Amino acid sequence: MKAMDVGRLRTLVRDVPGFPVPEVTFKDITPLLADPDALRLATKLIAAPFEDSGVTMVAGIEARGFVLAPVVALVLGCGFVPLRKPGKLPYHTRKEEYQLEYGLDALEVHVDGVGPDDRVLLVDDVIATGGTARAGTNLIRGLDAELVGMGVLIELTFLGGRETLDGVDLYSILTYDS
């Protein structure tokens, strides 16, 4: 593996102005995901602060957190549970609605995805206003699992998502102040 640092990861995040709505600049991580060294580094960095936390499950938020989380689970040697958009999971689910920067949405998890014996790390690609992250934390806690923390690739600090997480240990690799 060639040497790579966090600065190189930042160069692989592409800004897409006006997506999905005109007032939003989307942080596209597709180039980072396409680079095996970058993907390896990003997932190791997300996992690192939680290596000694006794994590038993990694929960990934659809869509791009859903891509990163299974790799983080492999790094930590534990299982993976998907948090998906409504109607995508085949078994009985628990649902949590949330407000996005640009609309209303919801996440679901299988009712048996995690439980009281689980220590869960929540993973997503980006935390912005915190709505999606809060929905994920509510789902995990609603199934009586212990939420160990949250790891994200990107934190948009200017949107204040961290402040909405009610004491959740949040670790972000890349931060953007505007």
N, CA and C atoms as an extended XYZ file, in Angstrom:
534
Properties=species:S:1:pos:R:3:atomname:S:1:resname:S:1:resid:I:1 pbc="F F F"
N         0.853       -1.185        0.000 N   MET     1
C         0.000        0.000        0.000 CA  MET     1
C         0.888        1.235        0.000 C   MET     1
N         0.604        2.151       -0.916 N   LYS     2
C         1.379        3.388       -0.942 CA  LYS     2
C         0.970        4.284        0.219 C   LYS     2
N         1.884        5.129        0.637 N   ALA     3
C         1.598        6.028        1.754 CA  ALA     3
C         0.535        7.040        1.344 C   ALA     3
N        -0.385        7.286        2.246 N   MET     4
C        -1.444        8.255        1.982 CA  MET     4
C        -1.783        8.932        3.303 C   MET     4
N        -2.132       10.198        3.231 N   ASP     5
C        -2.510       10.911        4.447 CA  ASP     5
C        -3.903       11.509        4.297 C   ASP     5
N        -4.351       12.131        5.360 N   VAL     6
C        -5.692       12.707        5.385 CA  VAL     6
C        -5.826       13.808        4.332 C   VAL     6
N        -4.747       14.551        4.092 N   GLY     7
C        -4.781       15.592        3.062 CA  GLY     7
C        -5.109       15.023        1.695 C   GLY     7
N        -4.583       13.865        1.393 N   ARG     8
C        -4.876       13.200        0.115 CA  ARG     8
C        -6.348       12.792        0.063 C   ARG     8
N        -6.893       12.330        1.188 N   LEU     9
C        -8.326       11.987        1.212 CA  LEU     9
C        -9.159       13.209        0.834 C   LEU     9
N        -8.792       14.366        1.366 N   ARG    10
C        -9.535       15.595        1.079 CA  ARG    10
C        -9.550       15.903       -0.418 C   ARG    10
N        -8.437       15.631       -1.097 N   THR    11
C        -8.384       15.910       -2.545 CA  THR    11
C        -9.309       14.997       -3.336 C   THR    11
N        -9.734       13.894       -2.747 N   LEU    12
C       -10.610       12.941       -3.438 CA  LEU    12
C       -12.100       13.187       -3.162 C   LEU    12
N       -12.409       14.243       -2.433 N   VAL    13
C       -13.805       14.636       -2.201 CA  VAL    13
C       -14.128       15.755       -3.190 C   VAL    13
N       -15.154       15.514       -3.999 N   ARG    14
C       -15.518       16.450       -5.065 CA  ARG    14
C       -16.759       17.248       -4.657 C   ARG    14
N       -16.708       18.572       -4.824 N   ASP    15
C       -17.878       19.417       -4.590 CA  ASP    15
C       -18.759       19.423       -5.834 C   ASP    15
N       -20.070       19.209       -5.615 N   VAL    16
C       -21.042       19.260       -6.702 CA  VAL    16
C       -22.083       20.320       -6.323 C   VAL    16
N       -21.908       21.549       -6.815 N   PRO    17
C       -22.858       22.620       -6.482 CA  PRO    17
C       -24.246       22.325       -7.051 C   PRO    17
N       -25.271       22.690       -6.274 N   GLY    18
C       -26.642       22.580       -6.751 CA  GLY    18
C       -27.229       21.185       -6.731 C   GLY    18
N       -26.643       20.282       -5.969 N   PHE    19
C       -27.178       18.920       -5.873 CA  PHE    19
C       -27.405       18.568       -4.411 C   PHE    19
N       -28.535       18.028       -4.036 N   PRO    20
C       -29.703       17.672       -4.839 CA  PRO    20
C       -30.667       18.830       -5.078 C   PRO    20
N       -30.420       19.968       -4.430 N   VAL    21
C       -31.234       21.166       -4.653 CA  VAL    21
C       -30.283       22.348       -4.837 C   VAL    21
N       -30.742       23.424       -5.461 N   PRO    22
C       -29.837       24.535       -5.809 CA  PRO    22
C       -29.014       25.096       -4.659 C   PRO    22
N       -29.548       25.156       -3.445 N   GLU    23
C       -28.804       25.790       -2.357 CA  GLU    23
C       -27.807       24.880       -1.643 C   GLU    23
N       -27.645       23.650       -2.096 N   VAL    24
C       -26.743       22.686       -1.448 CA  VAL    24
C       -25.541       22.409       -2.348 C   VAL    24
N       -24.351       22.348       -1.730 N   THR    25
C       -23.152       21.856       -2.416 CA  THR    25
C       -22.863       20.472       -1.850 C   THR    25
N       -23.022       19.465       -2.675 N   PHE    26
C       -22.900       18.063       -2.290 CA  PHE    26
C       -21.431       17.668       -2.215 C   PHE    26
N       -21.053       16.970       -1.138 N   LYS    27
C       -19.704       16.430       -1.004 CA  LYS    27
C       -19.722       15.005       -1.565 C   LYS    27
N       -19.196       14.851       -2.774 N   ASP    28
C       -19.211       13.567       -3.481 CA  ASP    28
C       -17.953       12.771       -3.133 C   ASP    28
N       -18.153       11.632       -2.457 N   ILE    29
C       -17.014       10.797       -2.061 CA  ILE    29
C       -16.749        9.665       -3.054 C   ILE    29
N       -17.446        9.658       -4.187 N   THR    30
C       -17.260        8.591       -5.168 CA  THR    30
C       -15.797        8.440       -5.597 C   THR    30
N       -15.060        9.542       -5.878 N   PRO    31
C       -13.639        9.366       -6.224 CA  PRO    31
C       -12.837        8.715       -5.094 C   PRO    31
N       -13.139        9.029       -3.844 N   LEU    32
C       -12.449        8.421       -2.707 CA  LEU    32
C       -12.764        6.926       -2.627 C   LEU    32
N       -14.027        6.573       -2.823 N   LEU    33
C       -14.419        5.163       -2.778 CA  LEU    33
C       -13.762        4.350       -3.897 C   LEU    33
N       -13.470        4.989       -5.017 N   ALA    34
C       -12.874        4.304       -6.163 CA  ALA    34
C       -11.383        4.035       -5.987 C   ALA    34
N       -10.766        4.699       -5.027 N   ASP    35
C        -9.331        4.547       -4.783 CA  ASP    35
C        -9.135        3.571       -3.625 C   ASP    35
N        -8.613        2.361       -3.884 N   PRO    36
C        -8.522        1.363       -2.815 CA  PRO    36
C        -7.687        1.795       -1.620 C   PRO    36
N        -6.610        2.537       -1.852 N   ASP    37
C        -5.795        3.004       -0.731 CA  ASP    37
C        -6.552        4.032        0.099 C   ASP    37
N        -7.280        4.907       -0.560 N   ALA    38
C        -8.061        5.921        0.152 CA  ALA    38
C        -9.189        5.267        0.940 C   ALA    38
N        -9.872        4.331        0.338 N   LEU    39
C       -10.958        3.635        1.031 CA  LEU    39
C       -10.429        2.882        2.249 C   LEU    39
N        -9.307        2.217        2.078 N   ARG    40
C        -8.688        1.486        3.185 CA  ARG    40
C        -8.327        2.430        4.326 C   ARG    40
N        -7.695        3.552        3.989 N   LEU    41
C        -7.294        4.518        5.012 CA  LEU    41
C        -8.520        5.127        5.701 C   LEU    41
N        -9.499        5.530        4.932 N   ALA    42
C       -10.691        6.163        5.505 CA  ALA    42
C       -11.386        5.235        6.490 C   ALA    42
N       -11.550        3.981        6.125 N   THR    43
C       -12.259        3.059        7.020 CA  THR    43
C       -11.420        2.726        8.254 C   THR    43
N       -10.113        2.632        8.094 N   LYS    44
C        -9.249        2.410        9.265 CA  LYS    44
C        -9.296        3.604       10.206 C   LYS    44
N        -9.318        4.811        9.647 N   LEU    45
C        -9.372        6.009       10.484 CA  LEU    45
C       -10.712        6.135       11.207 C   LEU    45
N       -11.794        5.745       10.562 N   ILE    46
C       -13.099        5.776       11.226 CA  ILE    46
C       -13.122        4.772       12.378 C   ILE    46
N       -12.546        3.604       12.168 N   ALA    47
C       -12.562        2.541       13.179 CA  ALA    47
C       -11.619        2.812       14.347 C   ALA    47
N       -10.490        3.450       14.083 N   ALA    48
C        -9.408        3.560       15.073 CA  ALA    48
C        -9.821        4.061       16.455 C   ALA    48
N       -10.599        5.133       16.576 N   PRO    49
C       -10.921        5.612       17.929 CA  PRO    49
C       -11.803        4.654       18.731 C   PRO    49
N       -12.373        3.662       18.060 N   PHE    50
C       -13.323        2.761       18.714 CA  PHE    50
C       -12.791        1.329       18.848 C   PHE    50
N       -11.506        1.119       18.530 N   GLU    51
C       -10.920       -0.226       18.555 CA  GLU    51
C       -11.003       -0.898       19.914 C   GLU    51
N       -10.900       -0.146       20.975 N   ASP    52
C       -10.918       -0.712       22.323 CA  ASP    52
C       -12.244       -0.463       23.041 C   ASP    52
N       -13.301       -0.227       22.277 N   SER    53
C       -14.609        0.100       22.853 CA  SER    53
C       -15.546       -1.093       22.967 C   SER    53
N       -15.083       -2.278       22.580 N   GLY    54
C       -15.934       -3.461       22.660 CA  GLY    54
C       -17.108       -3.436       21.701 C   GLY    54
N       -16.933       -2.789       20.549 N   VAL    55
C       -18.003       -2.712       19.553 CA  VAL    55
C       -18.364       -4.116       19.077 C   VAL    55
N       -19.660       -4.432       19.090 N   THR    56
C       -20.137       -5.729       18.597 CA  THR    56
C       -20.851       -5.612       17.252 C   THR    56
N       -21.325       -4.401       16.935 N   MET    57
C       -22.023       -4.162       15.665 CA  MET    57
C       -21.695       -2.770       15.158 C   MET    57
N       -21.591       -2.658       13.843 N   VAL    58
C       -21.475       -1.354       13.202 CA  VAL    58
C       -22.757       -1.145       12.417 C   VAL    58
N       -23.437       -0.038       12.674 N   ALA    59
C       -24.664        0.316       11.965 CA  ALA    59
C       -24.327        1.356       10.910 C   ALA    59
N       -24.708        1.090        9.665 N   GLY    60
C       -24.420        2.001        8.571 CA  GLY    60
C       -25.681        2.634        8.032 C   GLY    60
N       -25.633        3.945        7.841 N   ILE    61
C       -26.775        4.704        7.353 CA  ILE    61
C       -26.752        4.755        5.828 C   ILE    61
N       -27.870        4.376        5.228 N   GLU    62
C       -28.009        4.441        3.769 CA  GLU    62
C       -27.899        5.890        3.327 C   GLU    62
N       -27.218        6.243        2.284 N   ALA    63
C       -26.698        5.330        1.309 CA  ALA    63
C       -25.182        5.170        1.431 C   ALA    63
N       -24.453        6.255        1.562 N   ARG    64
C       -22.998        6.107        1.527 CA  ARG    64
C       -22.415        5.602        2.834 C   ARG    64
N       -23.058        5.847        3.948 N   GLY    65
C       -22.626        5.236        5.203 CA  GLY    65
C       -22.809        3.736        5.143 C   GLY    65
N       -23.772        3.330        4.358 N   PHE    66
C       -24.092        1.931        4.103 CA  PHE    66
C       -22.943        1.254        3.334 C   PHE    66
N       -22.176        2.050        2.598 N   VAL    67
C       -21.015        1.543        1.854 CA  VAL    67
C       -19.796        1.437        2.775 C   VAL    67
N       -19.573        2.431        3.622 N   LEU    68
C       -18.398        2.464        4.497 CA  LEU    68
C       -18.504        1.512        5.687 C   LEU    68
N       -19.685        1.396        6.263 N   ALA    69
C       -19.858        0.677        7.530 CA  ALA    69
C       -19.452       -0.799        7.491 C   ALA    69
N       -19.774       -1.569        6.452 N   PRO    70
C       -19.338       -2.978        6.475 CA  PRO    70
C       -17.813       -3.128        6.499 C   PRO    70
N       -17.121       -2.201        5.839 N   VAL    71
C       -15.655       -2.263        5.839 CA  VAL    71
C       -15.135       -1.917        7.239 C   VAL    71
N       -15.739       -0.915        7.876 N   VAL    72
C       -15.373       -0.564        9.256 CA  VAL    72
C       -15.634       -1.762       10.169 C   VAL    72
N       -16.757       -2.451        9.967 N   ALA    73
C       -17.072       -3.650       10.766 CA  ALA    73
C       -15.991       -4.713       10.600 C   ALA    73
N       -15.512       -4.911        9.381 N   LEU    74
C       -14.438       -5.881        9.158 CA  LEU    74
C       -13.167       -5.470        9.894 C   LEU    74
N       -12.841       -4.173        9.860 N   VAL    75
C       -11.659       -3.672       10.564 CA  VAL    75
C       -11.787       -3.948       12.064 C   VAL    75
N       -12.993       -3.756       12.608 N   LEU    76
C       -13.219       -3.942       14.043 CA  LEU    76
C       -13.524       -5.393       14.418 C   LEU    76
N       -13.706       -6.258       13.423 N   GLY    77
C       -13.979       -7.668       13.699 CA  GLY    77
C       -15.354       -7.917       14.296 C   GLY    77
N       -16.342       -7.181       13.799 N   CYS    78
C       -17.696       -7.347       14.343 CA  CYS    78
C       -18.714       -7.384       13.213 C   CYS    78
N       -19.978       -7.425       13.576 N   GLY    79
C       -21.054       -7.502       12.597 CA  GLY    79
C       -21.487       -6.142       12.079 C   GLY    79
N       -22.372       -6.177       11.091 N   PHE    80
C       -22.894       -4.976       10.432 CA  PHE    80
C       -24.412       -5.039       10.398 C   PHE    80
N       -25.061       -3.914       10.652 N   VAL    81
C       -26.505       -3.804       10.523 CA  VAL    81
C       -26.826       -2.571        9.686 C   VAL    81
N       -27.666       -2.739        8.650 N   PRO    82
C       -28.013       -1.596        7.810 CA  PRO    82
C       -29.169       -0.783        8.381 C   PRO    82
N       -29.056        0.539        8.274 N   LEU    83
C       -30.151        1.455        8.549 CA  LEU    83
C       -30.558        1.994        7.181 C   LEU    83
N       -31.765        1.601        6.741 N   ARG    84
C       -32.151        1.854        5.353 CA  ARG    84
C       -33.356        2.764        5.241 C   ARG    84
N       -33.578        3.256        4.035 N   LYS    85
C       -34.762        4.048        3.728 CA  LYS    85
C       -35.987        3.140        3.843 C   LYS    85
N       -37.155        3.718        4.111 N   PRO    86
C       -38.368        2.907        4.306 CA  PRO    86
C       -38.679        1.987        3.126 C   PRO    86
N       -39.141        0.780        3.482 N   GLY    87
C       -39.560       -0.189        2.474 CA  GLY    87
C       -38.454       -1.010        1.850 C   GLY    87
N       -37.225       -0.868        2.303 N   LYS    88
C       -36.085       -1.592        1.712 CA  LYS    88
C       -35.691       -2.845        2.478 C   LYS    88
N       -36.114       -2.956        3.735 N   LEU    89
C       -35.751       -4.117        4.546 CA  LEU    89
C       -36.906       -5.110        4.559 C   LEU    89
N       -36.619       -6.410        4.426 N   PRO    90
C       -37.675       -7.407        4.232 CA  PRO    90
C       -38.384       -7.896        5.495 C   PRO    90
N       -37.829       -7.626        6.659 N   TYR    91
C       -38.381       -8.174        7.895 CA  TYR    91
C       -39.069       -7.051        8.677 C   TYR    91
N       -39.547       -7.343        9.871 N   HIS    92
C       -40.190       -6.339       10.722 CA  HIS    92
C       -39.184       -5.250       11.070 C   HIS    92
N       -39.648       -4.007       11.009 N   THR    93
C       -38.732       -2.883       11.210 CA  THR    93
C       -39.243       -1.891       12.246 C   THR    93
N       -38.298       -1.091       12.702 N   ARG    94
C       -38.582        0.079       13.527 CA  ARG    94
C       -38.208        1.275       12.664 C   ARG    94
N       -39.014        2.332       12.713 N   LYS    95
C       -38.842        3.480       11.822 CA  LYS    95
C       -38.622        4.757       12.628 C   LYS    95
N       -37.768        5.631       12.092 N   GLU    96
C       -37.507        6.937       12.710 CA  GLU    96
C       -37.473        7.987       11.594 C   GLU    96
N       -38.362        8.973       11.692 N   GLU    97
C       -38.383       10.066       10.718 CA  GLU    97
C       -37.450       11.182       11.162 C   GLU    97
N       -36.962       11.962       10.193 N   TYR    98
C       -36.059       13.068       10.496 CA  TYR    98
C       -36.141       14.123        9.411 C   TYR    98
N       -35.677       15.313        9.758 N   GLN    99
C       -35.652       16.455        8.848 CA  GLN    99
C       -34.261       16.577        8.236 C   GLN    99
N       -34.195       16.633        6.921 N   LEU   100
C       -32.950       16.915        6.211 CA  LEU   100
C       -32.804       18.420        6.009 C   LEU   100
N       -31.650       18.839        5.512 N   GLU   101
C       -31.471       20.236        5.162 CA  GLU   101
C       -32.474       20.644        4.086 C   GLU   101
N       -32.914       19.672        3.297 N   TYR   102
C       -33.748       19.969        2.129 CA  TYR   102
C       -34.983       19.075        2.027 C   TYR   102
N       -35.509       18.590        3.153 N   GLY   103
C       -36.738       17.787        3.095 CA  GLY   103
C       -36.911       16.884        4.297 C   GLY   103
N       -37.897       16.004        4.209 N   LEU   104
C       -38.216       15.045        5.268 CA  LEU   104
C       -37.888       13.645        4.770 C   LEU   104
N       -37.368       12.789        5.662 N   ASP   105
C       -37.043       11.419        5.288 CA  ASP   105
C       -37.192       10.519        6.509 C   ASP   105
N       -36.822        9.252        6.358 N   ALA   106
C       -36.908        8.298        7.461 CA  ALA   106
C       -35.879        7.194        7.256 C   ALA   106
N       -35.535        6.539        8.359 N   LEU   107
C       -34.680        5.362        8.352 CA  LEU   107
C       -35.408        4.234        9.049 C   LEU   107
N       -35.080        3.013        8.662 N   GLU   108
C       -35.611        1.826        9.327 CA  GLU   108
C       -34.482        0.861        9.633 C   GLU   108
N       -34.703        0.038       10.651 N   VAL   109
C       -33.789       -1.030       11.019 CA  VAL   109
C       -34.633       -2.253       11.347 C   VAL   109
N       -34.115       -3.434       11.101 N   HIS   110
C       -34.807       -4.638       11.539 CA  HIS   110
C       -34.936       -4.607       13.057 C   HIS   110
N       -36.077       -5.037       13.560 N   VAL   111
C       -36.306       -5.004       15.017 CA  VAL   111
C       -35.314       -5.887       15.775 C   VAL   111
N       -34.730       -6.862       15.094 N   ASP   112
C       -33.741       -7.722       15.740 CA  ASP   112
C       -32.314       -7.429       15.261 C   ASP   112
N       -32.123       -6.243       14.639 N   GLY   113
C       -30.802       -5.877       14.109 CA  GLY   113
C       -29.752       -5.702       15.191 C   GLY   113
N       -30.151       -5.101       16.292 N   VAL   114
C       -29.299       -4.942       17.474 CA  VAL   114
C       -30.182       -5.102       18.700 C   VAL   114
N       -29.541       -5.326       19.835 N   GLY   115
C       -30.302       -5.509       21.065 CA  GLY   115
C       -29.501       -5.120       22.282 C   GLY   115
N       -30.015       -5.443       23.461 N   PRO   116
C       -29.396       -5.016       24.722 CA  PRO   116
C       -27.965       -5.504       24.940 C   PRO   116
N       -27.562       -6.563       24.277 N   ASP   117
C       -26.192       -7.074       24.446 CA  ASP   117
C       -25.198       -6.437       23.472 C   ASP   117
N       -25.685       -5.547       22.621 N   ASP   118
C       -24.821       -4.954       21.598 CA  ASP   118
C       -24.267       -3.601       21.991 C   ASP   118
N       -23.006       -3.396       21.591 N   ARG   119
C       -22.328       -2.101       21.684 CA  ARG   119
C       -22.116       -1.664       20.242 C   ARG   119
N       -22.793       -0.579       19.848 N   VAL   120
C       -22.919       -0.221       18.439 CA  VAL   120
C       -22.151        1.055       18.109 C   VAL   120
N       -21.427        0.995       16.996 N   LEU   121
C       -20.810        2.167       16.393 CA  LEU   121
C       -21.663        2.541       15.188 C   LEU   121
N       -22.132        3.768       15.141 N   LEU   122
C       -22.906        4.276       14.020 CA  LEU   122
C       -21.954        4.920       13.021 C   LEU   122
N       -22.111        4.607       11.730 N   VAL   123
C       -21.221        5.132       10.695 CA  VAL   123
C       -22.039        5.770        9.581 C   VAL   123
N       -21.578        6.941        9.143 N   ASP   124
C       -22.145        7.591        7.969 CA  ASP   124
C       -21.025        8.309        7.240 C   ASP   124
N       -21.304        8.731        6.032 N   ASP   125
C       -20.291        9.439        5.263 CA  ASP   125
C       -20.164       10.888        5.715 C   ASP   125
N       -21.310       11.555        5.948 N   VAL   126
C       -21.316       12.985        6.260 CA  VAL   126
C       -22.271       13.260        7.409 C   VAL   126
N       -21.881       14.153        8.300 N   ILE   127
C       -22.829       14.730        9.236 CA  ILE   127
C       -22.923       16.211        8.901 C   ILE   127
N       -24.152       16.650        8.664 N   ALA   128
C       -24.417       18.043        8.316 CA  ALA   128
C       -25.222       18.684        9.449 C   ALA   128
N       -26.533       18.729        9.305 N   THR   129
C       -27.371       19.320       10.358 CA  THR   129
C       -27.632       18.352       11.503 C   THR   129
N       -27.357       17.075       11.301 N   GLY   130
C       -27.506       16.080       12.350 CA  GLY   130
C       -28.809       15.311       12.331 C   GLY   130
N       -29.713       15.623       11.416 N   GLY   131
C       -31.007       14.941       11.377 CA  GLY   131
C       -30.897       13.445       11.138 C   GLY   131
N       -30.131       13.055       10.144 N   THR   132
C       -29.958       11.635        9.843 CA  THR   132
C       -29.240       10.930       10.981 C   THR   132
N       -28.201       11.558       11.505 N   ALA   133
C       -27.440       10.972       12.616 CA  ALA   133
C       -28.331       10.777       13.838 C   ALA   133
N       -29.149       11.781       14.150 N   ARG   134
C       -30.064       11.675       15.288 CA  ARG   134
C       -31.055       10.535       15.086 C   ARG   134
N       -31.567       10.391       13.864 N   ALA   135
C       -32.486        9.285       13.580 CA  ALA   135
C       -31.789        7.947       13.813 C   ALA   135
N       -30.550        7.828       13.366 N   GLY   136
C       -29.790        6.597       13.577 CA  GLY   136
C       -29.559        6.310       15.048 C   GLY   136
N       -29.188        7.335       15.803 N   THR   137
C       -28.961        7.122       17.240 CA  THR   137
C       -30.255        6.729       17.936 C   THR   137
N       -31.360        7.346       17.536 N   ASN   138
C       -32.654        6.996       18.130 CA  ASN   138
C       -33.053        5.556       17.824 C   ASN   138
N       -32.779        5.096       16.602 N   LEU   139
C       -33.085        3.707       16.252 CA  LEU   139
C       -32.283        2.734       17.104 C   LEU   139
N       -30.977        2.979       17.225 N   ILE   140
C       -30.098        2.094       17.997 CA  ILE   140
C       -30.533        2.070       19.460 C   ILE   140
N       -30.706        3.241       20.034 N   ARG   141
C       -31.113        3.323       21.436 CA  ARG   141
C       -32.521        2.773       21.654 C   ARG   141
N       -33.381        2.928       20.657 N   GLY   142
C       -34.746        2.427       20.758 CA  GLY   142
C       -34.834        0.917       20.807 C   GLY   142
N       -33.772        0.244       20.366 N   LEU   143
C       -33.702       -1.219       20.444 CA  LEU   143
C       -32.874       -1.663       21.646 C   LEU   143
N       -32.637       -0.744       22.574 N   ASP   144
C       -31.945       -0.998       23.842 CA  ASP   144
C       -30.484       -1.393       23.692 C   ASP   144
N       -29.885       -1.085       22.534 N   ALA   145
C       -28.452       -1.316       22.368 CA  ALA   145
C       -27.698       -0.122       22.929 C   ALA   145
N       -26.441       -0.339       23.265 N   GLU   146
C       -25.596        0.753       23.747 CA  GLU   146
C       -24.891        1.395       22.560 C   GLU   146
N       -25.075        2.688       22.403 N   LEU   147
C       -24.423        3.427       21.334 CA  LEU   147
C       -23.054        3.880       21.832 C   LEU   147
N       -21.999        3.294       21.273 N   VAL   148
C       -20.630        3.590       21.687 CA  VAL   148
C       -20.169        4.930       21.131 C   VAL   148
N       -20.609        5.246       19.913 N   GLY   149
C       -20.209        6.492       19.274 CA  GLY   149
C       -20.598        6.489       17.821 C   GLY   149
N       -20.135        7.526       17.134 N   MET   150
C       -20.404        7.669       15.709 CA  MET   150
C       -19.132        8.083       15.008 C   MET   150
N       -18.867        7.458       13.867 N   GLY   151
C       -17.734        7.812       13.032 CA  GLY   151
C       -18.223        8.245       11.661 C   GLY   151
N       -17.683        9.377       11.183 N   VAL   152
C       -18.049        9.880        9.862 CA  VAL   152
C       -16.789       10.252        9.094 C   VAL   152
N       -16.894       10.193        7.802 N   LEU   153
C       -15.801       10.622        6.947 CA  LEU   153
C       -15.714       12.146        6.931 C   LEU   153
N       -16.882       12.813        6.827 N   ILE   154
C       -16.924       14.263        6.660 CA  ILE   154
C       -17.879       14.888        7.675 C   ILE   154
N       -17.427       15.971        8.309 N   GLU   155
C       -18.291       16.764        9.171 CA  GLU   155
C       -18.355       18.183        8.620 C   GLU   155
N       -19.573       18.644        8.334 N   LEU   156
C       -19.797       20.017        7.903 CA  LEU   156
C       -20.064       20.833        9.166 C   LEU   156
N       -18.986       21.311        9.786 N   THR   157
C       -19.077       21.919       11.113 CA  THR   157
C       -19.977       23.149       11.131 C   THR   157
N       -20.050       23.869       10.029 N   PHE   158
C       -20.837       25.094        9.970 CA  PHE   158
C       -22.341       24.842       10.054 C   PHE   158
N       -22.772       23.591        9.924 N   LEU   159
C       -24.196       23.261       10.019 CA  LEU   159
C       -24.598       22.766       11.406 C   LEU   159
N       -23.635       22.551       12.302 N   GLY   160
C       -23.934       22.289       13.707 CA  GLY   160
C       -24.492       20.925       14.052 C   GLY   160
N       -24.300       19.934       13.214 N   GLY   161
C       -24.840       18.601       13.492 CA  GLY   161
C       -24.343       17.973       14.770 C   GLY   161
N       -23.092       18.177       15.094 N   ARG   162
C       -22.490       17.616       16.312 CA  ARG   162
C       -23.285       18.036       17.560 C   ARG   162
N       -23.715       19.279       17.584 N   GLU   163
C       -24.413       19.817       18.753 CA  GLU   163
C       -25.789       19.187       18.963 C   GLU   163
N       -26.329       18.530       17.966 N   THR   164
C       -27.665       17.929       18.075 CA  THR   164
C       -27.641       16.487       18.556 C   THR   164
N       -26.447       15.941       18.790 N   LEU   165
C       -26.320       14.500       19.044 CA  LEU   165
C       -26.386       14.087       20.510 C   LEU   165
N       -26.705       14.985       21.392 N   ASP   166
C       -26.976       14.629       22.782 CA  ASP   166
C       -25.859       13.794       23.415 C   ASP   166
N       -24.620       14.300       23.327 N   GLY   167
C       -23.505       13.648       24.003 CA  GLY   167
C       -22.892       12.450       23.313 C   GLY   167
N       -23.291       12.157       22.087 N   VAL   168
C       -22.700       11.032       21.352 CA  VAL   168
C       -21.237       11.359       21.038 C   VAL   168
N       -20.342       10.400       21.260 N   ASP   169
C       -18.930       10.543       20.933 CA  ASP   169
C       -18.794       10.490       19.412 C   ASP   169
N       -18.586       11.660       18.787 N   LEU   170
C       -18.504       11.760       17.328 CA  LEU   170
C       -17.060       11.947       16.905 C   LEU   170
N       -16.620       11.116       15.957 N   TYR   171
C       -15.284       11.238       15.401 CA  TYR   171
C       -15.415       11.468       13.906 C   TYR   171
N       -14.811       12.546       13.411 N   SER   172
C       -14.832       12.850       11.985 CA  SER   172
C       -13.415       12.950       11.450 C   SER   172
N       -13.228       12.498       10.209 N   ILE   173
C       -11.906       12.513        9.599 CA  ILE   173
C       -11.625       13.850        8.919 C   ILE   173
N       -12.562       14.301        8.103 N   LEU   174
C       -12.417       15.565        7.383 CA  LEU   174
C       -13.470       16.547        7.877 C   LEU   174
N       -13.072       17.769        8.157 N   THR   175
C       -14.049       18.783        8.556 CA  THR   175
C       -14.004       19.923        7.539 C   THR   175
N       -15.188       20.493        7.324 N   TYR   176
C       -15.334       21.642        6.440 CA  TYR   176
C       -16.057       22.714        7.228 C   TYR   176
N       -15.473       23.928        7.236 N   ASP   177
C       -16.035       25.040        8.004 CA  ASP   177
C       -16.945       25.943        7.195 C   ASP   177
N       -17.085       25.674        5.911 N   SER   178
C       -18.007       26.454        5.078 CA  SER   178
C       -18.377       25.656        3.846 C   SER   178
